[in-house]
Amino acid sequence: MKDLSNYRKSYEKSELLESNIPEDPINLFNKWFHETEDFGGQDEVNAMTVSTIGLDGFPKARVVLLKKFNEEGFIFYTNYTSEKGKAIANNPHVCLSFFWTSLERQVIIKGIAEKTSDTVSDNYFSSRPDGSKLGAIVSPQSQVIPNREFLENNLKLLEEEFKDKEITRPLNWGGYLVRPQEVEFWQGRPNRLHDRIRYQLQEDFNWKIERLSS
């Protein structure tokens, strides 16, 4: 067994204080997202972990790509009949998390997921490269398949079928909008006295802001 008890790092790149944060967590998320993007050293700034409660009762987390965010929430795309899609249909309470190591920051979002409109899903699907479109159609996501060749052979068949044809979005594929109910911002600080600021959505749709102990 490998002992990791001596793996330590001092976090000293920034601070998170009540005096310099906005009233709305989306504005702070936008600021942090672009600061991470501009700073560099972080592959796929939009990579996030999506956690759901599966039909078996266990939580499951996986990394997907955030494709849009605004005042309504956070949008990602997937196969609706996948494991995560079935989990969300059964329990739409999800958690999104970002870990931006380059600036020693985390963001954790608790929210409620709902399908985006057909128009939103269609518009995004049409913007994808043809290979990605066909990949979404050919893959029975999360299902057991016999081997790699199963996917590759089916892809070849689809490439022939859609040669010189428009590739339309399959009905079992589309977007989810996660409407945030709670957003926590974590900034690494020295001596493990990290800054943690939590926004909680209130009944009047204002955000309650609190500091959490590290």
DRENVEX-739891 format. One record per residue (C-alpha): residue number from 1; residue in one letter; chain; x, y, z. Coordinates in steps of 0.1 Angstrom, whole numbers, always signed. Last residue first. Layout:
REM residues N
resi = NUM | resn = A | chain = A | east = X | north = Y | up = Z
...
REM end
This chain:
REM residues 214
resi = 214 | resn = S | chain = A | east = -123 | north = +253 | up = +63
resi = 213 | resn = S | chain = A | east = -151 | north = +270 | up = +82
resi = 212 | resn = L | chain = A | east = -179 | north = +283 | up = +61
resi = 211 | resn = R | chain = A | east = -187 | north = +319 | up = +52
resi = 210 | resn = E | chain = A | east = -223 | north = +328 | up = +44
resi = 209 | resn = I | chain = A | east = -242 | north = +345 | up = +16
resi = 208 | resn = K | chain = A | east = -280 | north = +342 | up = +12
resi = 207 | resn = W | chain = A | east = -290 | north = +347 | up = -24
resi = 206 | resn = N | chain = A | east = -322 | north = +364 | up = -35
resi = 205 | resn = F | chain = A | east = -349 | north = +343 | up = -52
resi = 204 | resn = D | chain = A | east = -376 | north = +354 | up = -26
resi = 203 | resn = E | chain = A | east = -377 | north = +317 | up = -14
resi = 202 | resn = Q | chain = A | east = -339 | north = +318 | up = -8
resi = 201 | resn = L | chain = A | east = -310 | north = +305 | up = -30
resi = 200 | resn = Q | chain = A | east = -280 | north = +296 | up = -9
resi = 199 | resn = Y | chain = A | east = -245 | north = +311 | up = -17
resi = 198 | resn = R | chain = A | east = -216 | north = +296 | up = +2
resi = 197 | resn = I | chain = A | east = -181 | north = +311 | up = +7
resi = 196 | resn = R | chain = A | east = -152 | north = +289 | up = +17
resi = 195 | resn = D | chain = A | east = -117 | north = +304 | up = +22
resi = 194 | resn = H | chain = A | east = -91 | north = +278 | up = +32
resi = 193 | resn = L | chain = A | east = -73 | north = +277 | up = +66
resi = 192 | resn = R | chain = A | east = -53 | north = +247 | up = +55
resi = 191 | resn = N | chain = A | east = -21 | north = +263 | up = +67
resi = 190 | resn = P | chain = A | east = -20 | north = +287 | up = +37
resi = 189 | resn = R | chain = A | east = -52 | north = +293 | up = +16
resi = 188 | resn = G | chain = A | east = -70 | north = +274 | up = -12
resi = 187 | resn = Q | chain = A | east = -101 | north = +292 | up = -24
resi = 186 | resn = W | chain = A | east = -134 | north = +273 | up = -23
resi = 185 | resn = F | chain = A | east = -167 | north = +287 | up = -37
resi = 184 | resn = E | chain = A | east = -199 | north = +271 | up = -28
resi = 183 | resn = V | chain = A | east = -231 | north = +274 | up = -49
resi = 182 | resn = E | chain = A | east = -266 | north = +263 | up = -37
resi = 181 | resn = Q | chain = A | east = -299 | north = +261 | up = -54
resi = 180 | resn = P | chain = A | east = -285 | north = +261 | up = -90
resi = 179 | resn = R | chain = A | east = -307 | north = +254 | up = -120
resi = 178 | resn = V | chain = A | east = -290 | north = +226 | up = -139
resi = 177 | resn = L | chain = A | east = -301 | north = +227 | up = -176
resi = 176 | resn = Y | chain = A | east = -298 | north = +194 | up = -193
resi = 175 | resn = G | chain = A | east = -292 | north = +189 | up = -230
resi = 174 | resn = G | chain = A | east = -300 | north = +164 | up = -257
resi = 173 | resn = W | chain = A | east = -299 | north = +128 | up = -269
resi = 172 | resn = N | chain = A | east = -327 | north = +103 | up = -269
resi = 171 | resn = L | chain = A | east = -346 | north = +121 | up = -297
resi = 170 | resn = P | chain = A | east = -317 | north = +116 | up = -321
resi = 169 | resn = R | chain = A | east = -304 | north = +149 | up = -335
resi = 168 | resn = T | chain = A | east = -303 | north = +152 | up = -373
resi = 167 | resn = I | chain = A | east = -274 | north = +144 | up = -396
resi = 166 | resn = E | chain = A | east = -281 | north = +160 | up = -430
resi = 165 | resn = K | chain = A | east = -273 | north = +137 | up = -459
resi = 164 | resn = D | chain = A | east = -243 | north = +135 | up = -483
resi = 163 | resn = K | chain = A | east = -233 | north = +102 | up = -467
resi = 162 | resn = F | chain = A | east = -257 | north = +96 | up = -438
resi = 161 | resn = E | chain = A | east = -261 | north = +59 | up = -444
resi = 160 | resn = E | chain = A | east = -225 | north = +53 | up = -454
resi = 159 | resn = E | chain = A | east = -212 | north = +70 | up = -422
resi = 158 | resn = L | chain = A | east = -238 | north = +51 | up = -403
resi = 157 | resn = L | chain = A | east = -225 | north = +18 | up = -414
resi = 156 | resn = K | chain = A | east = -190 | north = +28 | up = -406
resi = 155 | resn = L | chain = A | east = -201 | north = +39 | up = -371
resi = 154 | resn = N | chain = A | east = -218 | north = +5 | up = -366
resi = 153 | resn = N | chain = A | east = -185 | north = -12 | up = -374
resi = 152 | resn = E | chain = A | east = -165 | north = +10 | up = -350
resi = 151 | resn = L | chain = A | east = -190 | north = +6 | up = -321
resi = 150 | resn = F | chain = A | east = -192 | north = -32 | up = -323
resi = 149 | resn = E | chain = A | east = -154 | north = -34 | up = -330
resi = 148 | resn = R | chain = A | east = -148 | north = -21 | up = -295
resi = 147 | resn = N | chain = A | east = -163 | north = -53 | up = -280
resi = 146 | resn = P | chain = A | east = -195 | north = -71 | up = -270
resi = 145 | resn = I | chain = A | east = -215 | north = -41 | up = -257
resi = 144 | resn = V | chain = A | east = -229 | north = -35 | up = -222
resi = 143 | resn = Q | chain = A | east = -251 | north = -3 | up = -221
resi = 142 | resn = S | chain = A | east = -238 | north = +29 | up = -206
resi = 141 | resn = Q | chain = A | east = -243 | north = +49 | up = -239
resi = 140 | resn = P | chain = A | east = -259 | north = +30 | up = -267
resi = 139 | resn = S | chain = A | east = -233 | north = +47 | up = -290
resi = 138 | resn = V | chain = A | east = -242 | north = +51 | up = -327
resi = 137 | resn = I | chain = A | east = -262 | north = +83 | up = -326
resi = 136 | resn = A | chain = A | east = -239 | north = +103 | up = -304
resi = 135 | resn = G | chain = A | east = -209 | north = +91 | up = -323
resi = 134 | resn = L | chain = A | east = -226 | north = +102 | up = -356
resi = 133 | resn = K | chain = A | east = -230 | north = +137 | up = -343
resi = 132 | resn = S | chain = A | east = -194 | north = +138 | up = -330
resi = 131 | resn = G | chain = A | east = -181 | north = +127 | up = -364
resi = 130 | resn = D | chain = A | east = -202 | north = +153 | up = -382
resi = 129 | resn = P | chain = A | east = -187 | north = +181 | up = -361
resi = 128 | resn = R | chain = A | east = -211 | north = +197 | up = -336
resi = 127 | resn = S | chain = A | east = -230 | north = +229 | up = -343
resi = 126 | resn = S | chain = A | east = -262 | north = +210 | up = -354
resi = 125 | resn = F | chain = A | east = -263 | north = +193 | up = -320
resi = 124 | resn = Y | chain = A | east = -262 | north = +227 | up = -302
resi = 123 | resn = N | chain = A | east = -291 | north = +241 | up = -322
resi = 122 | resn = D | chain = A | east = -311 | north = +209 | up = -318
resi = 121 | resn = S | chain = A | east = -306 | north = +208 | up = -281
resi = 120 | resn = V | chain = A | east = -317 | north = +244 | up = -276
resi = 119 | resn = T | chain = A | east = -346 | north = +240 | up = -299
resi = 118 | resn = D | chain = A | east = -357 | north = +207 | up = -283
resi = 117 | resn = S | chain = A | east = -359 | north = +226 | up = -250
resi = 116 | resn = T | chain = A | east = -334 | north = +218 | up = -222
resi = 115 | resn = K | chain = A | east = -341 | north = +189 | up = -200
resi = 114 | resn = E | chain = A | east = -342 | north = +196 | up = -163
resi = 113 | resn = A | chain = A | east = -316 | north = +193 | up = -136
resi = 112 | resn = I | chain = A | east = -320 | north = +206 | up = -100
resi = 111 | resn = G | chain = A | east = -290 | north = +221 | up = -83
resi = 110 | resn = K | chain = A | east = -261 | north = +218 | up = -59
resi = 109 | resn = I | chain = A | east = -230 | north = +235 | up = -72
resi = 108 | resn = I | chain = A | east = -195 | north = +231 | up = -59
resi = 107 | resn = V | chain = A | east = -167 | north = +254 | up = -71
resi = 106 | resn = Q | chain = A | east = -131 | north = +247 | up = -64
resi = 105 | resn = R | chain = A | east = -100 | north = +269 | up = -66
resi = 104 | resn = E | chain = A | east = -62 | north = +266 | up = -63
resi = 103 | resn = L | chain = A | east = -56 | north = +289 | up = -93
resi = 102 | resn = S | chain = A | east = -40 | north = +263 | up = -116
resi = 101 | resn = T | chain = A | east = -58 | north = +235 | up = -98
resi = 100 | resn = W | chain = A | east = -92 | north = +245 | up = -111
resi = 99 | resn = F | chain = A | east = -115 | north = +219 | up = -96
resi = 98 | resn = F | chain = A | east = -151 | north = +222 | up = -108
resi = 97 | resn = S | chain = A | east = -181 | north = +205 | up = -92
resi = 96 | resn = L | chain = A | east = -216 | north = +198 | up = -103
resi = 95 | resn = C | chain = A | east = -241 | north = +182 | up = -79
resi = 94 | resn = V | chain = A | east = -275 | north = +167 | up = -89
resi = 93 | resn = H | chain = A | east = -311 | north = +167 | up = -77
resi = 92 | resn = P | chain = A | east = -331 | north = +155 | up = -107
resi = 91 | resn = N | chain = A | east = -339 | north = +121 | up = -91
resi = 90 | resn = N | chain = A | east = -355 | north = +94 | up = -113
resi = 89 | resn = A | chain = A | east = -351 | north = +112 | up = -146
resi = 88 | resn = I | chain = A | east = -317 | north = +123 | up = -134
resi = 87 | resn = A | chain = A | east = -306 | north = +87 | up = -127
resi = 86 | resn = K | chain = A | east = -319 | north = +75 | up = -161
resi = 85 | resn = G | chain = A | east = -299 | north = +102 | up = -178
resi = 84 | resn = K | chain = A | east = -268 | north = +95 | up = -158
resi = 83 | resn = E | chain = A | east = -270 | north = +58 | up = -167
resi = 82 | resn = S | chain = A | east = -276 | north = +67 | up = -204
resi = 81 | resn = T | chain = A | east = -311 | north = +68 | up = -218
resi = 80 | resn = Y | chain = A | east = -310 | north = +107 | up = -220
resi = 79 | resn = N | chain = A | east = -277 | north = +106 | up = -239
resi = 78 | resn = T | chain = A | east = -257 | north = +136 | up = -229
resi = 77 | resn = Y | chain = A | east = -254 | north = +174 | up = -231
resi = 76 | resn = F | chain = A | east = -244 | north = +200 | up = -205
resi = 75 | resn = I | chain = A | east = -260 | north = +233 | up = -194
resi = 74 | resn = F | chain = A | east = -255 | north = +254 | up = -163
resi = 73 | resn = G | chain = A | east = -279 | north = +278 | up = -147
resi = 72 | resn = E | chain = A | east = -306 | north = +304 | up = -154
resi = 71 | resn = E | chain = A | east = -284 | north = +334 | up = -150
resi = 70 | resn = N | chain = A | east = -260 | north = +320 | up = -177
resi = 69 | resn = F | chain = A | east = -239 | north = +290 | up = -184
resi = 68 | resn = K | chain = A | east = -231 | north = +270 | up = -215
resi = 67 | resn = K | chain = A | east = -213 | north = +239 | up = -227
resi = 66 | resn = L | chain = A | east = -200 | north = +224 | up = -194
resi = 65 | resn = L | chain = A | east = -180 | north = +192 | up = -203
resi = 64 | resn = V | chain = A | east = -185 | north = +159 | up = -185
resi = 63 | resn = V | chain = A | east = -165 | north = +142 | up = -157
resi = 62 | resn = R | chain = A | east = -182 | north = +114 | up = -138
resi = 61 | resn = A | chain = A | east = -197 | north = +110 | up = -103
resi = 60 | resn = K | chain = A | east = -219 | north = +82 | up = -90
resi = 59 | resn = P | chain = A | east = -240 | north = +82 | up = -58
resi = 58 | resn = F | chain = A | east = -254 | north = +48 | up = -49
resi = 57 | resn = G | chain = A | east = -291 | north = +40 | up = -46
resi = 56 | resn = D | chain = A | east = -292 | north = +14 | up = -73
resi = 55 | resn = L | chain = A | east = -312 | north = +38 | up = -96
resi = 54 | resn = G | chain = A | east = -283 | north = +61 | up = -94
resi = 53 | resn = I | chain = A | east = -279 | north = +93 | up = -73
resi = 52 | resn = T | chain = A | east = -261 | north = +118 | up = -95
resi = 51 | resn = S | chain = A | east = -227 | north = +136 | up = -95
resi = 50 | resn = V | chain = A | east = -215 | north = +156 | up = -124
resi = 49 | resn = T | chain = A | east = -178 | north = +164 | up = -123
resi = 48 | resn = M | chain = A | east = -168 | north = +194 | up = -144
resi = 47 | resn = A | chain = A | east = -146 | north = +201 | up = -174
resi = 46 | resn = N | chain = A | east = -151 | north = +237 | up = -187
resi = 45 | resn = V | chain = A | east = -115 | north = +248 | up = -180
resi = 44 | resn = E | chain = A | east = -105 | north = +221 | up = -204
resi = 43 | resn = D | chain = A | east = -68 | north = +218 | up = -196
resi = 42 | resn = Q | chain = A | east = -56 | north = +243 | up = -170
resi = 41 | resn = G | chain = A | east = -21 | north = +259 | up = -173
resi = 40 | resn = G | chain = A | east = -36 | north = +292 | up = -185
resi = 39 | resn = F | chain = A | east = -42 | north = +323 | up = -164
resi = 38 | resn = D | chain = A | east = -68 | north = +336 | up = -189
resi = 37 | resn = E | chain = A | east = -90 | north = +305 | up = -187
resi = 36 | resn = T | chain = A | east = -88 | north = +304 | up = -149
resi = 35 | resn = E | chain = A | east = -96 | north = +342 | up = -147
resi = 34 | resn = H | chain = A | east = -124 | north = +336 | up = -172
resi = 33 | resn = F | chain = A | east = -140 | north = +309 | up = -150
resi = 32 | resn = W | chain = A | east = -134 | north = +328 | up = -118
resi = 31 | resn = K | chain = A | east = -152 | north = +359 | up = -130
resi = 30 | resn = N | chain = A | east = -181 | north = +339 | up = -145
resi = 29 | resn = F | chain = A | east = -185 | north = +319 | up = -113
resi = 28 | resn = L | chain = A | east = -185 | north = +352 | up = -94
resi = 27 | resn = N | chain = A | east = -213 | north = +366 | up = -116
resi = 26 | resn = I | chain = A | east = -232 | north = +333 | up = -114
resi = 25 | resn = P | chain = A | east = -229 | north = +335 | up = -76
resi = 24 | resn = D | chain = A | east = -250 | north = +367 | up = -74
resi = 23 | resn = E | chain = A | east = -244 | north = +393 | up = -46
resi = 22 | resn = P | chain = A | east = -209 | north = +400 | up = -59
resi = 21 | resn = I | chain = A | east = -177 | north = +392 | up = -40
resi = 20 | resn = N | chain = A | east = -149 | north = +416 | up = -29
resi = 19 | resn = S | chain = A | east = -157 | north = +425 | up = +7
resi = 18 | resn = E | chain = A | east = -168 | north = +390 | up = +16
resi = 17 | resn = L | chain = A | east = -133 | north = +377 | up = +10
resi = 16 | resn = L | chain = A | east = -118 | north = +350 | up = -12
resi = 15 | resn = E | chain = A | east = -80 | north = +349 | up = -13
resi = 14 | resn = S | chain = A | east = -53 | north = +341 | up = -39
resi = 13 | resn = K | chain = A | east = -23 | north = +321 | up = -48
resi = 12 | resn = E | chain = A | east = -10 | north = +308 | up = -15
resi = 11 | resn = Y | chain = A | east = -21 | north = +271 | up = -12
resi = 10 | resn = S | chain = A | east = +7 | north = +251 | up = +5
resi = 9 | resn = K | chain = A | east = +9 | north = +216 | up = -8
resi = 8 | resn = R | chain = A | east = +11 | north = +183 | up = +10
resi = 7 | resn = Y | chain = A | east = +15 | north = +146 | up = +0
resi = 6 | resn = N | chain = A | east = +32 | north = +133 | up = +32
resi = 5 | resn = S | chain = A | east = +3 | north = +111 | up = +42
resi = 4 | resn = L | chain = A | east = +2 | north = +94 | up = +8
resi = 3 | resn = D | chain = A | east = +14 | north = +59 | up = +19
resi = 2 | resn = K | chain = A | east = +13 | north = +34 | up = -10
resi = 1 | resn = M | chain = A | east = +0 | north = +0 | up = +0
REM end
